[in-house]
C-alpha cells in the first residue's frame, strides 16, 4: 500500500529529489509505502519527502494546499 499525504513541516527536512531544504511552516508531500509494495519493490518501509517545487514539477501540486501550489489562498 502506498500513501501520499500533504504535510506542514515542523522542523527542517530535505527533499528526496532535489535536496533542497523544507523549512518549518512550508508544505511538502510525504510518500510512504509498506513493505513488499508491488509498485515500489521494497523490503522494508519506504518513505520520502518531496518539496512543493518538485511536487509542482511532477504534476502533484494539486495534492498540496492551494497557497503552496503557487495560487492565492482563499480568504477565511
PDB file of N, CA, C, O and CB in Angstrom:
ATOM      1  N   UNK A   1       0.846  -1.177   0.000  1.00  0.00           N
ATOM      2  CA  UNK A   1       0.000   0.000   0.000  1.00  0.00           C
ATOM      3  C   UNK A   1       0.890   1.238   0.000  1.00  0.00           C
ATOM      4  O   UNK A   1       1.810   1.351   0.810  1.00  0.00           O
ATOM      5  CB  UNK A   1      -0.962  -0.001   1.221  1.00  0.00           C
ATOM      6  N   UNK A   2       0.612   2.156  -0.905  1.00  0.00           N
ATOM      7  CA  UNK A   2       1.334   3.425  -0.917  1.00  0.00           C
ATOM      8  C   UNK A   2       0.373   4.533  -0.507  1.00  0.00           C
ATOM      9  O   UNK A   2      -0.830   4.464  -0.760  1.00  0.00           O
ATOM     10  CB  UNK A   2       1.952   3.712  -2.321  1.00  0.00           C
ATOM     11  N   UNK A   3       0.928   5.547   0.126  1.00  0.00           N
ATOM     12  CA  UNK A   3       0.109   6.677   0.558  1.00  0.00           C
ATOM     13  C   UNK A   3       0.915   7.958   0.405  1.00  0.00           C
ATOM     14  O   UNK A   3       2.106   8.003   0.715  1.00  0.00           O
ATOM     15  CB  UNK A   3      -0.370   6.497   2.029  1.00  0.00           C
ATOM     16  N   UNK A   4       0.249   8.987  -0.073  1.00  0.00           N
ATOM     17  CA  UNK A   4       0.842  10.313  -0.184  1.00  0.00           C
ATOM     18  C   UNK A   4      -0.023  11.274   0.608  1.00  0.00           C
ATOM     19  O   UNK A   4      -1.237  11.340   0.416  1.00  0.00           O
ATOM     20  CB  UNK A   4       0.973  10.764  -1.675  1.00  0.00           C
ATOM     21  N   UNK A   5       0.621  12.027   1.508  1.00  0.00           N
ATOM     22  CA  UNK A   5      -0.091  12.946   2.385  1.00  0.00           C
ATOM     23  C   UNK A   5       0.591  14.312   2.330  1.00  0.00           C
ATOM     24  O   UNK A   5       1.819  14.400   2.365  1.00  0.00           O
ATOM     25  CB  UNK A   5      -0.138  12.403   3.844  1.00  0.00           C
ATOM     26  N   UNK A   6      -0.205  15.368   2.245  1.00  0.00           N
ATOM     27  CA  UNK A   6       0.331  16.734   2.331  1.00  0.00           C
ATOM     28  C   UNK A   6       0.559  17.059   3.799  1.00  0.00           C
ATOM     29  O   UNK A   6      -0.305  16.811   4.640  1.00  0.00           O
ATOM     30  CB  UNK A   6      -0.641  17.780   1.667  1.00  0.00           C
ATOM     31  N   UNK A   7       1.722  17.613   4.101  1.00  0.00           N
ATOM     32  CA  UNK A   7       2.066  17.951   5.477  1.00  0.00           C
ATOM     33  C   UNK A   7       2.672  19.347   5.530  1.00  0.00           C
ATOM     34  O   UNK A   7       3.099  19.897   4.515  1.00  0.00           O
ATOM     35  CB  UNK A   7       3.042  16.914   6.068  1.00  0.00           C
ATOM     36  N   UNK A   8       2.701  19.907   6.735  1.00  0.00           N
ATOM     37  CA  UNK A   8       3.366  21.173   7.001  1.00  0.00           C
ATOM     38  C   UNK A   8       4.556  20.868   7.899  1.00  0.00           C
ATOM     39  O   UNK A   8       4.389  20.256   8.954  1.00  0.00           O
ATOM     40  CB  UNK A   8       2.391  22.221   7.662  1.00  0.00           C
ATOM     41  N   UNK A   9       5.744  21.283   7.503  1.00  0.00           N
ATOM     42  CA  UNK A   9       6.962  20.969   8.249  1.00  0.00           C
ATOM     43  C   UNK A   9       6.974  21.664   9.610  1.00  0.00           C
ATOM     44  O   UNK A   9       6.644  22.844   9.725  1.00  0.00           O
ATOM     45  CB  UNK A   9       8.199  21.376   7.442  1.00  0.00           C
ATOM     46  N   UNK A  10       7.359  20.912  10.629  1.00  0.00           N
ATOM     47  CA  UNK A  10       7.569  21.479  11.960  1.00  0.00           C
ATOM     48  C   UNK A  10       9.047  21.627  12.248  1.00  0.00           C
ATOM     49  O   UNK A  10       9.437  22.359  13.157  1.00  0.00           O
ATOM     50  CB  UNK A  10       6.909  20.611  13.031  1.00  0.00           C
ATOM     51  N   UNK A  11       9.874  20.932  11.477  1.00  0.00           N
ATOM     52  CA  UNK A  11      11.326  21.045  11.584  1.00  0.00           C
ATOM     53  C   UNK A  11      11.896  20.985  10.169  1.00  0.00           C
ATOM     54  O   UNK A  11      11.155  20.761   9.211  1.00  0.00           O
ATOM     55  CB  UNK A  11      11.932  19.909  12.497  1.00  0.00           C
ATOM     56  N   UNK A  12      13.183  21.181  10.035  1.00  0.00           N
ATOM     57  CA  UNK A  12      13.818  21.174   8.716  1.00  0.00           C
ATOM     58  C   UNK A  12      13.885  19.748   8.176  1.00  0.00           C
ATOM     59  O   UNK A  12      14.298  18.820   8.872  1.00  0.00           O
ATOM     60  CB  UNK A  12      15.235  21.794   8.786  1.00  0.00           C
ATOM     61  N   UNK A  13      13.473  19.598   6.926  1.00  0.00           N
ATOM     62  CA  UNK A  13      13.583  18.342   6.197  1.00  0.00           C
ATOM     63  C   UNK A  13      14.320  18.636   4.896  1.00  0.00           C
ATOM     64  O   UNK A  13      14.557  19.798   4.566  1.00  0.00           O
ATOM     65  CB  UNK A  13      12.168  17.699   5.929  1.00  0.00           C
ATOM     66  N   UNK A  14      14.679  17.604   4.165  1.00  0.00           N
ATOM     67  CA  UNK A  14      15.292  17.774   2.853  1.00  0.00           C
ATOM     68  C   UNK A  14      14.488  16.993   1.821  1.00  0.00           C
ATOM     69  O   UNK A  14      14.040  15.876   2.078  1.00  0.00           O
ATOM     70  CB  UNK A  14      16.774  17.310   2.865  1.00  0.00           C
ATOM     71  N   UNK A  15      14.316  17.592   0.665  1.00  0.00           N
ATOM     72  CA  UNK A  15      13.585  16.956  -0.436  1.00  0.00           C
ATOM     73  C   UNK A  15      14.405  15.777  -0.953  1.00  0.00           C
ATOM     74  O   UNK A  15      15.610  15.901  -1.174  1.00  0.00           O
ATOM     75  CB  UNK A  15      13.290  17.979  -1.588  1.00  0.00           C
ATOM     76  N   UNK A  16      13.752  14.642  -1.144  1.00  0.00           N
ATOM     77  CA  UNK A  16      14.441  13.449  -1.631  1.00  0.00           C
ATOM     78  C   UNK A  16      14.864  13.591  -3.089  1.00  0.00           C
ATOM     79  O   UNK A  16      15.791  12.909  -3.525  1.00  0.00           O
ATOM     80  CB  UNK A  16      13.550  12.229  -1.472  1.00  0.00           C
ATOM     81  N   UNK A  17      14.205  14.463  -3.850  1.00  0.00           N
ATOM     82  CA  UNK A  17      14.520  14.597  -5.269  1.00  0.00           C
ATOM     83  C   UNK A  17      15.622  15.627  -5.517  1.00  0.00           C
ATOM     84  O   UNK A  17      16.661  15.300  -6.090  1.00  0.00           O
ATOM     85  CB  UNK A  17      13.272  14.982  -6.044  1.00  0.00           C
ATOM     86  N   UNK A  18      15.395  16.865  -5.088  1.00  0.00           N
ATOM     87  CA  UNK A  18      16.351  17.930  -5.408  1.00  0.00           C
ATOM     88  C   UNK A  18      17.300  18.252  -4.253  1.00  0.00           C
ATOM     89  O   UNK A  18      18.303  18.937  -4.449  1.00  0.00           O
ATOM     90  CB  UNK A  18      15.605  19.181  -5.803  1.00  0.00           C
ATOM     91  N   UNK A  19      16.988  17.763  -3.052  1.00  0.00           N
ATOM     92  CA  UNK A  19      17.860  18.001  -1.909  1.00  0.00           C
ATOM     93  C   UNK A  19      17.684  19.348  -1.227  1.00  0.00           C
ATOM     94  O   UNK A  19      18.389  19.649  -0.264  1.00  0.00           O
ATOM     95  CB  UNK A  19      19.253  17.871  -2.337  1.00  0.00           C
ATOM     96  N   UNK A  20      16.752  20.164  -1.714  1.00  0.00           N
ATOM     97  CA  UNK A  20      16.559  21.476  -1.100  1.00  0.00           C
ATOM     98  C   UNK A  20      15.946  21.339   0.287  1.00  0.00           C
ATOM     99  O   UNK A  20      15.314  20.335   0.615  1.00  0.00           O
ATOM    100  CB  UNK A  20      15.673  22.357  -1.986  1.00  0.00           C
ATOM    101  N   UNK A  21      16.150  22.380   1.091  1.00  0.00           N
ATOM    102  CA  UNK A  21      15.622  22.365   2.457  1.00  0.00           C
ATOM    103  C   UNK A  21      14.136  22.682   2.455  1.00  0.00           C
ATOM    104  O   UNK A  21      13.679  23.569   1.734  1.00  0.00           O
ATOM    105  CB  UNK A  21      16.378  23.368   3.343  1.00  0.00           C
ATOM    106  N   UNK A  22      13.396  21.956   3.261  1.00  0.00           N
ATOM    107  CA  UNK A  22      11.985  22.235   3.505  1.00  0.00           C
ATOM    108  C   UNK A  22      11.949  22.861   4.891  1.00  0.00           C
ATOM    109  O   UNK A  22      12.124  22.170   5.894  1.00  0.00           O
ATOM    110  CB  UNK A  22      11.067  20.921   3.403  1.00  0.00           C
ATOM    111  N   UNK A  23      11.725  24.153   4.945  1.00  0.00           N
ATOM    112  CA  UNK A  23      11.785  24.907   6.192  1.00  0.00           C
ATOM    113  C   UNK A  23      10.505  24.724   7.013  1.00  0.00           C
ATOM    114  O   UNK A  23       9.455  24.401   6.458  1.00  0.00           O
ATOM    115  CB  UNK A  23      12.017  26.393   5.900  1.00  0.00           C
ATOM    116  N   UNK A  24      10.586  24.928   8.333  1.00  0.00           N
ATOM    117  CA  UNK A  24       9.383  24.862   9.165  1.00  0.00           C
ATOM    118  C   UNK A  24       8.311  25.830   8.650  1.00  0.00           C
ATOM    119  O   UNK A  24       8.599  26.987   8.347  1.00  0.00           O
ATOM    120  CB  UNK A  24       9.729  25.182  10.637  1.00  0.00           C
ATOM    121  N   UNK A  25       7.082  25.342   8.559  1.00  0.00           N
ATOM    122  CA  UNK A  25       5.970  26.134   8.055  1.00  0.00           C
ATOM    123  C   UNK A  25       5.682  25.913   6.584  1.00  0.00           C
ATOM    124  O   UNK A  25       4.597  26.256   6.116  1.00  0.00           O
ATOM    125  CB  UNK A  25       6.238  27.574   8.287  1.00  0.00           C
ATOM    126  N   UNK A  26       6.630  25.344   5.837  1.00  0.00           N
ATOM    127  CA  UNK A  26       6.415  25.076   4.417  1.00  0.00           C
ATOM    128  C   UNK A  26       5.653  23.768   4.243  1.00  0.00           C
ATOM    129  O   UNK A  26       5.748  22.860   5.069  1.00  0.00           O
ATOM    130  CB  UNK A  26       7.760  25.023   3.661  1.00  0.00           C
ATOM    131  N   UNK A  27       4.897  23.691   3.154  1.00  0.00           N
ATOM    132  CA  UNK A  27       4.144  22.480   2.835  1.00  0.00           C
ATOM    133  C   UNK A  27       5.015  21.547   2.004  1.00  0.00           C
ATOM    134  O   UNK A  27       5.834  21.995   1.201  1.00  0.00           O
ATOM    135  CB  UNK A  27       2.833  22.822   2.080  1.00  0.00           C
ATOM    136  N   UNK A  28       4.830  20.253   2.207  1.00  0.00           N
ATOM    137  CA  UNK A  28       5.539  19.240   1.428  1.00  0.00           C
ATOM    138  C   UNK A  28       4.681  17.991   1.336  1.00  0.00           C
ATOM    139  O   UNK A  28       3.681  17.869   2.043  1.00  0.00           O
ATOM    140  CB  UNK A  28       6.919  18.912   2.057  1.00  0.00           C
ATOM    141  N   UNK A  29       5.066  17.061   0.467  1.00  0.00           N
ATOM    142  CA  UNK A  29       4.361  15.783   0.344  1.00  0.00           C
ATOM    143  C   UNK A  29       5.195  14.700   1.007  1.00  0.00           C
ATOM    144  O   UNK A  29       6.413  14.644   0.835  1.00  0.00           O
ATOM    145  CB  UNK A  29       4.081  15.429  -1.149  1.00  0.00           C
ATOM    146  N   UNK A  30       4.533  13.851   1.759  1.00  0.00           N
ATOM    147  CA  UNK A  30       5.168  12.699   2.388  1.00  0.00           C
ATOM    148  C   UNK A  30       4.650  11.450   1.681  1.00  0.00           C
ATOM    149  O   UNK A  30       3.448  11.184   1.680  1.00  0.00           O
ATOM    150  CB  UNK A  30       4.876  12.647   3.939  1.00  0.00           C
ATOM    151  N   UNK A  31       5.560  10.686   1.080  1.00  0.00           N
ATOM    152  CA  UNK A  31       5.207   9.453   0.383  1.00  0.00           C
ATOM    153  C   UNK A  31       5.652   8.280   1.250  1.00  0.00           C
ATOM    154  O   UNK A  31       6.791   8.251   1.716  1.00  0.00           O
ATOM    155  CB  UNK A  31       5.866   9.389  -1.042  1.00  0.00           C
ATOM    156  N   UNK A  32       4.761   7.313   1.471  1.00  0.00           N
ATOM    157  CA  UNK A  32       5.062   6.142   2.304  1.00  0.00           C
ATOM    158  C   UNK A  32       4.561   4.895   1.590  1.00  0.00           C
ATOM    159  O   UNK A  32       3.461   4.887   1.039  1.00  0.00           O
ATOM    160  CB  UNK A  32       4.410   6.268   3.724  1.00  0.00           C
ATOM    161  N   UNK A  33       5.376   3.834   1.601  1.00  0.00           N
ATOM    162  CA  UNK A  33       4.975   2.538   1.040  1.00  0.00           C
ATOM    163  C   UNK A  33       5.274   1.466   2.069  1.00  0.00           C
ATOM    164  O   UNK A  33       6.340   1.460   2.684  1.00  0.00           O
ATOM    165  CB  UNK A  33       5.712   2.239  -0.313  1.00  0.00           C
ATOM    166  N   UNK A  34       4.336   0.567   2.249  1.00  0.00           N
ATOM    167  CA  UNK A  34       4.527  -0.530   3.199  1.00  0.00           C
ATOM    168  C   UNK A  34       5.480  -1.574   2.616  1.00  0.00           C
ATOM    169  O   UNK A  34       5.717  -1.587   1.408  1.00  0.00           O
ATOM    170  CB  UNK A  34       3.169  -1.181   3.561  1.00  0.00           C
ATOM    171  N   UNK A  35       6.028  -2.449   3.464  1.00  0.00           N
ATOM    172  CA  UNK A  35       6.953  -3.474   2.968  1.00  0.00           C
ATOM    173  C   UNK A  35       6.321  -4.328   1.869  1.00  0.00           C
ATOM    174  O   UNK A  35       5.125  -4.622   1.896  1.00  0.00           O
ATOM    175  CB  UNK A  35       7.411  -4.370   4.118  1.00  0.00           C
ATOM    176  N   UNK A  36       7.153  -4.717   0.906  1.00  0.00           N
ATOM    177  CA  UNK A  36       6.758  -5.570  -0.223  1.00  0.00           C
ATOM    178  C   UNK A  36       5.665  -4.963  -1.092  1.00  0.00           C
ATOM    179  O   UNK A  36       4.821  -5.683  -1.626  1.00  0.00           O
ATOM    180  CB  UNK A  36       6.294  -6.901   0.289  1.00  0.00           C
ATOM    181  N   UNK A  37       5.680  -3.658  -1.233  1.00  0.00           N
ATOM    182  CA  UNK A  37       4.718  -2.986  -2.098  1.00  0.00           C
ATOM    183  C   UNK A  37       5.054  -3.318  -3.552  1.00  0.00           C
ATOM    184  O   UNK A  37       6.207  -3.162  -3.954  1.00  0.00           O
ATOM    185  CB  UNK A  37       4.726  -1.441  -1.857  1.00  0.00           C
ATOM    186  N   UNK A  38       4.089  -3.769  -4.348  1.00  0.00           N
ATOM    187  CA  UNK A  38       4.398  -4.151  -5.730  1.00  0.00           C
ATOM    188  C   UNK A  38       4.841  -2.990  -6.615  1.00  0.00           C
ATOM    189  O   UNK A  38       5.575  -3.206  -7.580  1.00  0.00           O
ATOM    190  CB  UNK A  38       3.202  -4.798  -6.343  1.00  0.00           C
ATOM    191  N   UNK A  39       4.409  -1.753  -6.309  1.00  0.00           N
ATOM    192  CA  UNK A  39       4.795  -0.598  -7.129  1.00  0.00           C
ATOM    193  C   UNK A  39       6.223  -0.165  -6.863  1.00  0.00           C
ATOM    194  O   UNK A  39       6.923   0.269  -7.778  1.00  0.00           O
ATOM    195  CB  UNK A  39       3.856   0.566  -6.875  1.00  0.00           C
ATOM    196  N   UNK A  40       6.666  -0.279  -5.602  1.00  0.00           N
ATOM    197  CA  UNK A  40       7.990   0.207  -5.218  1.00  0.00           C
ATOM    198  C   UNK A  40       9.016  -0.925  -5.213  1.00  0.00           C
ATOM    199  O   UNK A  40      10.181  -0.700  -5.539  1.00  0.00           O
ATOM    200  CB  UNK A  40       7.932   0.870  -3.838  1.00  0.00           C
ATOM    201  N   UNK A  41       8.600  -2.132  -4.852  1.00  0.00           N
ATOM    202  CA  UNK A  41       9.517  -3.263  -4.807  1.00  0.00           C
ATOM    203  C   UNK A  41      10.467  -3.211  -3.628  1.00  0.00           C
ATOM    204  O   UNK A  41      11.625  -3.609  -3.747  1.00  0.00           O
ATOM    205  CB  UNK A  41      10.303  -3.330  -6.072  1.00  0.00           C
ATOM    206  N   UNK A  42       9.997  -2.731  -2.504  1.00  0.00           N
ATOM    207  CA  UNK A  42      10.827  -2.558  -1.316  1.00  0.00           C
ATOM    208  C   UNK A  42      10.664  -3.736  -0.354  1.00  0.00           C
ATOM    209  O   UNK A  42       9.653  -4.438  -0.383  1.00  0.00           O
ATOM    210  CB  UNK A  42      10.475  -1.246  -0.608  1.00  0.00           C
ATOM    211  N   UNK A  43      11.678  -3.945   0.504  1.00  0.00           N
ATOM    212  CA  UNK A  43      11.599  -4.998   1.512  1.00  0.00           C
ATOM    213  C   UNK A  43      11.239  -4.446   2.882  1.00  0.00           C
ATOM    214  O   UNK A  43      10.769  -5.193   3.740  1.00  0.00           O
ATOM    215  CB  UNK A  43      12.914  -5.746   1.591  1.00  0.00           C
ATOM    216  N   UNK A  44      11.449  -3.162   3.103  1.00  0.00           N
ATOM    217  CA  UNK A  44      11.116  -2.523   4.376  1.00  0.00           C
ATOM    218  C   UNK A  44      10.242  -1.305   4.088  1.00  0.00           C
ATOM    219  O   UNK A  44       9.921  -1.024   2.933  1.00  0.00           O
ATOM    220  CB  UNK A  44      12.410  -2.114   5.167  1.00  0.00           C
ATOM    221  N   UNK A  45       9.862  -0.588   5.137  1.00  0.00           N
ATOM    222  CA  UNK A  45       9.090   0.635   4.947  1.00  0.00           C
ATOM    223  C   UNK A  45       9.889   1.608   4.107  1.00  0.00           C
ATOM    224  O   UNK A  45      11.092   1.771   4.314  1.00  0.00           O
ATOM    225  CB  UNK A  45       8.712   1.271   6.300  1.00  0.00           C
ATOM    226  N   UNK A  46       9.231   2.253   3.164  1.00  0.00           N
ATOM    227  CA  UNK A  46       9.857   3.202   2.250  1.00  0.00           C
ATOM    228  C   UNK A  46       9.203   4.555   2.474  1.00  0.00           C
ATOM    229  O   UNK A  46       7.978   4.665   2.413  1.00  0.00           O
ATOM    230  CB  UNK A  46       9.723   2.744   0.754  1.00  0.00           C
ATOM    231  N   UNK A  47      10.001   5.590   2.735  1.00  0.00           N
ATOM    232  CA  UNK A  47       9.482   6.937   2.978  1.00  0.00           C
ATOM    233  C   UNK A  47      10.347   7.966   2.253  1.00  0.00           C
ATOM    234  O   UNK A  47      11.564   7.814   2.151  1.00  0.00           O
ATOM    235  CB  UNK A  47       9.435   7.242   4.497  1.00  0.00           C
ATOM    236  N   UNK A  48       9.702   9.002   1.759  1.00  0.00           N
ATOM    237  CA  UNK A  48      10.446  10.144   1.248  1.00  0.00           C
ATOM    238  C   UNK A  48       9.594  11.396   1.355  1.00  0.00           C
ATOM    239  O   UNK A  48       8.366  11.340   1.426  1.00  0.00           O
ATOM    240  CB  UNK A  48      10.884   9.908  -0.210  1.00  0.00           C
ATOM    241  N   UNK A  49      10.283  12.520   1.365  1.00  0.00           N
ATOM    242  CA  UNK A  49       9.623  13.827   1.442  1.00  0.00           C
ATOM    243  C   UNK A  49       9.909  14.556   0.138  1.00  0.00           C
ATOM    244  O   UNK A  49      11.006  14.469  -0.413  1.00  0.00           O
ATOM    245  CB  UNK A  49      10.119  14.665   2.689  1.00  0.00           C
ATOM    246  N   UNK A  50       8.896  15.280  -0.347  1.00  0.00           N
ATOM    247  CA  UNK A  50       9.010  15.986  -1.623  1.00  0.00           C
ATOM    248  C   UNK A  50       8.590  17.440  -1.420  1.00  0.00           C
ATOM    249  O   UNK A  50       7.487  17.705  -0.942  1.00  0.00           O
ATOM    250  CB  UNK A  50       8.137  15.303  -2.726  1.00  0.00           C
ATOM    251  N   UNK A  51       9.461  18.380  -1.779  1.00  0.00           N
ATOM    252  CA  UNK A  51       9.161  19.801  -1.608  1.00  0.00           C
ATOM    253  C   UNK A  51       8.057  20.231  -2.587  1.00  0.00           C
ATOM    254  O   UNK A  51       7.746  19.519  -3.542  1.00  0.00           O
ATOM    255  CB  UNK A  51      10.441  20.658  -1.821  1.00  0.00           C
ATOM    256  N   UNK A  52       7.480  21.397  -2.333  1.00  0.00           N
ATOM    257  CA  UNK A  52       6.383  21.913  -3.166  1.00  0.00           C
ATOM    258  C   UNK A  52       6.839  22.160  -4.600  1.00  0.00           C
ATOM    259  O   UNK A  52       6.069  21.950  -5.537  1.00  0.00           O
ATOM    260  CB  UNK A  52       5.826  23.211  -2.568  1.00  0.00           C
ATOM    261  N   UNK A  53       8.090  22.605  -4.782  1.00  0.00           N
ATOM    262  CA  UNK A  53       8.590  22.863  -6.140  1.00  0.00           C
ATOM    263  C   UNK A  53       8.672  21.568  -6.954  1.00  0.00           C
ATOM    264  O   UNK A  53       8.293  21.551  -8.125  1.00  0.00           O
ATOM    265  CB  UNK A  53       9.976  23.537  -6.082  1.00  0.00           C
ATOM    266  N   UNK A  54       9.163  20.490  -6.346  1.00  0.00           N
ATOM    267  CA  UNK A  54       9.236  19.203  -7.061  1.00  0.00           C
ATOM    268  C   UNK A  54       7.845  18.623  -7.280  1.00  0.00           C
ATOM    269  O   UNK A  54       7.583  18.019  -8.320  1.00  0.00           O
ATOM    270  CB  UNK A  54      10.106  18.196  -6.279  1.00  0.00           C
ATOM    271  N   UNK A  55       6.947  18.802  -6.308  1.00  0.00           N
ATOM    272  CA  UNK A  55       5.574  18.323  -6.478  1.00  0.00           C
ATOM    273  C   UNK A  55       4.921  19.020  -7.667  1.00  0.00           C
ATOM    274  O   UNK A  55       4.179  18.392  -8.422  1.00  0.00           O
ATOM    275  CB  UNK A  55       4.745  18.561  -5.191  1.00  0.00           C
ATOM    276  N   UNK A  56       5.190  20.306  -7.838  1.00  0.00           N
ATOM    277  CA  UNK A  56       4.663  21.046  -8.977  1.00  0.00           C
ATOM    278  C   UNK A  56       5.282  20.532 -10.274  1.00  0.00           C
ATOM    279  O   UNK A  56       4.576  20.330 -11.262  1.00  0.00           O
ATOM    280  CB  UNK A  56       4.931  22.554  -8.815  1.00  0.00           C
ATOM    281  N   UNK A  57       6.584  20.321 -10.274  1.00  0.00           N
ATOM    282  CA  UNK A  57       7.296  19.837 -11.459  1.00  0.00           C
ATOM    283  C   UNK A  57       6.745  18.496 -11.928  1.00  0.00           C
ATOM    284  O   UNK A  57       6.660  18.259 -13.133  1.00  0.00           O
ATOM    285  CB  UNK A  57       8.791  19.712 -11.167  1.00  0.00           C
ATOM    286  N   UNK A  58       6.370  17.615 -11.009  1.00  0.00           N
ATOM    287  CA  UNK A  58       5.910  16.279 -11.363  1.00  0.00           C
ATOM    288  C   UNK A  58       4.389  16.145 -11.394  1.00  0.00           C
ATOM    289  O   UNK A  58       3.867  15.032 -11.463  1.00  0.00           O
ATOM    290  CB  UNK A  58       6.474  15.287 -10.400  1.00  0.00           C
ATOM    291  N   UNK A  59       3.675  17.272 -11.342  1.00  0.00           N
ATOM    292  CA  UNK A  59       2.230  17.247 -11.507  1.00  0.00           C
ATOM    293  C   UNK A  59       1.444  16.829 -10.270  1.00  0.00           C
ATOM    294  O   UNK A  59       0.288  16.419 -10.377  1.00  0.00           O
ATOM    295  CB  UNK A  59       1.893  16.342 -12.608  1.00  0.00           C
ATOM    296  N   UNK A  60       2.061  16.930  -9.106  1.00  0.00           N
ATOM    297  CA  UNK A  60       1.365  16.570  -7.865  1.00  0.00           C
ATOM    298  C   UNK A  60       1.001  17.784  -7.022  1.00  0.00           C
ATOM    299  O   UNK A  60       0.663  17.630  -5.848  1.00  0.00           O
ATOM    300  CB  UNK A  60       2.221  15.629  -7.046  1.00  0.00           C
ATOM    301  N   UNK A  61       1.062  18.986  -7.587  1.00  0.00           N
ATOM    302  CA  UNK A  61       0.773  20.206  -6.840  1.00  0.00           C
ATOM    303  C   UNK A  61      -0.669  20.244  -6.355  1.00  0.00           C
ATOM    304  O   UNK A  61      -0.968  20.895  -5.353  1.00  0.00           O
ATOM    305  CB  UNK A  61       1.060  21.424  -7.697  1.00  0.00           C
ATOM    306  N   UNK A  62      -1.563  19.556  -7.052  1.00  0.00           N
ATOM    307  CA  UNK A  62      -2.967  19.551  -6.636  1.00  0.00           C
ATOM    308  C   UNK A  62      -3.155  18.889  -5.271  1.00  0.00           C
ATOM    309  O   UNK A  62      -4.187  19.085  -4.630  1.00  0.00           O
ATOM    310  CB  UNK A  62      -3.820  18.835  -7.680  1.00  0.00           C
ATOM    311  N   UNK A  63      -2.178  18.114  -4.820  1.00  0.00           N
ATOM    312  CA  UNK A  63      -2.255  17.468  -3.514  1.00  0.00           C
ATOM    313  C   UNK A  63      -1.856  18.398  -2.376  1.00  0.00           C
ATOM    314  O   UNK A  63      -2.147  18.125  -1.212  1.00  0.00           O
ATOM    315  CB  UNK A  63      -1.378  16.244  -3.496  1.00  0.00           C
ATOM    316  N   UNK A  64      -1.187  19.501  -2.718  1.00  0.00           N
ATOM    317  CA  UNK A  64      -0.754  20.476  -1.709  1.00  0.00           C
ATOM    318  C   UNK A  64      -1.859  21.487  -1.426  1.00  0.00           C
ATOM    319  O   UNK A  64      -2.751  21.674  -2.253  1.00  0.00           O
ATOM    320  CB  UNK A  64       0.524  21.204  -2.172  1.00  0.00           C
ATOM    321  N   UNK A  65      -1.809  22.147  -0.255  1.00  0.00           N
ATOM    322  CA  UNK A  65      -2.749  23.255  -0.019  1.00  0.00           C
ATOM    323  C   UNK A  65      -2.571  24.321  -1.092  1.00  0.00           C
ATOM    324  O   UNK A  65      -1.477  24.480  -1.633  1.00  0.00           O
ATOM    325  CB  UNK A  65      -2.542  23.871   1.394  1.00  0.00           C
ATOM    326  N   UNK A  66      -3.621  25.038  -1.396  1.00  0.00           N
ATOM    327  CA  UNK A  66      -3.613  25.998  -2.508  1.00  0.00           C
ATOM    328  C   UNK A  66      -2.499  27.026  -2.417  1.00  0.00           C
ATOM    329  O   UNK A  66      -1.906  27.359  -3.443  1.00  0.00           O
ATOM    330  CB  UNK A  66      -4.926  26.708  -2.571  1.00  0.00           C
ATOM    331  N   UNK A  67      -2.193  27.537  -1.247  1.00  0.00           N
ATOM    332  CA  UNK A  67      -1.163  28.570  -1.112  1.00  0.00           C
ATOM    333  C   UNK A  67       0.211  28.030  -1.499  1.00  0.00           C
ATOM    334  O   UNK A  67       1.019  28.783  -2.043  1.00  0.00           O
ATOM    335  CB  UNK A  67      -1.130  29.108   0.327  1.00  0.00           C
ATOM    336  N   UNK A  68       0.508  26.752  -1.240  1.00  0.00           N
ATOM    337  CA  UNK A  68       1.790  26.187  -1.578  1.00  0.00           C
ATOM    338  C   UNK A  68       1.913  25.875  -3.063  1.00  0.00           C
ATOM    339  O   UNK A  68       3.023  25.778  -3.587  1.00  0.00           O
ATOM    340  CB  UNK A  68       2.026  24.950  -0.775  1.00  0.00           C
ATOM    341  N   UNK A  69       0.797  25.719  -3.733  1.00  0.00           N
ATOM    342  CA  UNK A  69       0.822  25.355  -5.145  1.00  0.00           C
ATOM    343  C   UNK A  69       1.021  26.566  -6.058  1.00  0.00           C
ATOM    344  O   UNK A  69       1.002  26.425  -7.281  1.00  0.00           O
ATOM    345  CB  UNK A  69      -0.462  24.645  -5.513  1.00  0.00           C
ATOM    346  N   UNK A  70       1.212  27.748  -5.478  1.00  0.00           N
ATOM    347  CA  UNK A  70       1.502  28.919  -6.281  1.00  0.00           C
ATOM    348  C   UNK A  70       0.277  29.746  -6.619  1.00  0.00           C
ATOM    349  O   UNK A  70       0.371  30.680  -7.415  1.00  0.00           O
ATOM    350  CB  UNK A  70       2.172  28.507  -7.529  1.00  0.00           C
ATOM    351  N   UNK A  71      -0.859  29.430  -6.040  1.00  0.00           N
ATOM    352  CA  UNK A  71      -2.057  30.236  -6.264  1.00  0.00           C
ATOM    353  C   UNK A  71      -2.410  30.947  -4.972  1.00  0.00           C
ATOM    354  O   UNK A  71      -1.966  30.555  -3.893  1.00  0.00           O
ATOM    355  CB  UNK A  71      -3.247  29.362  -6.761  1.00  0.00           C
ATOM    356  N   UNK A  72      -3.198  31.973  -5.087  1.00  0.00           N
ATOM    357  CA  UNK A  72      -3.564  32.741  -3.900  1.00  0.00           C
ATOM    358  C   UNK A  72      -4.469  31.917  -2.988  1.00  0.00           C
ATOM    359  O   UNK A  72      -5.348  31.189  -3.449  1.00  0.00           O
ATOM    360  CB  UNK A  72      -4.261  34.056  -4.299  1.00  0.00           C
ATOM    361  N   UNK A  73      -4.235  32.048  -1.710  1.00  0.00           N
ATOM    362  CA  UNK A  73      -5.077  31.341  -0.742  1.00  0.00           C
ATOM    363  C   UNK A  73      -6.446  32.005  -0.685  1.00  0.00           C
ATOM    364  O   UNK A  73      -6.566  33.223  -0.825  1.00  0.00           O
ATOM    365  CB  UNK A  73      -4.417  31.323   0.667  1.00  0.00           C
ATOM    366  N   UNK A  74      -7.465  31.198  -0.480  1.00  0.00           N
ATOM    367  CA  UNK A  74      -8.818  31.742  -0.374  1.00  0.00           C
ATOM    368  C   UNK A  74      -8.989  32.401   0.999  1.00  0.00           C
ATOM    369  O   UNK A  74      -8.451  31.910   1.991  1.00  0.00           O
ATOM    370  CB  UNK A  74      -9.889  30.623  -0.589  1.00  0.00           C
ATOM    371  N   UNK A  75      -9.735  33.512   1.060  1.00  0.00           N
ATOM    372  CA  UNK A  75      -9.944  34.164   2.350  1.00  0.00           C
ATOM    373  C   UNK A  75     -10.739  33.260   3.291  1.00  0.00           C
ATOM    374  O   UNK A  75     -11.605  32.493   2.870  1.00  0.00           O
ATOM    375  CB  UNK A  75     -10.670  35.506   2.162  1.00  0.00           C
ATOM    376  N   UNK A  76     -10.412  33.379   4.580  1.00  0.00           N
ATOM    377  CA  UNK A  76     -11.074  32.526   5.583  1.00  0.00           C
ATOM    378  C   UNK A  76     -12.455  33.037   5.929  1.00  0.00           C
ATOM    379  O   UNK A  76     -13.146  32.439   6.754  1.00  0.00           O
ATOM    380  CB  UNK A  76     -10.232  32.440   6.849  1.00  0.00           C
TER     381      UNK A  76
END
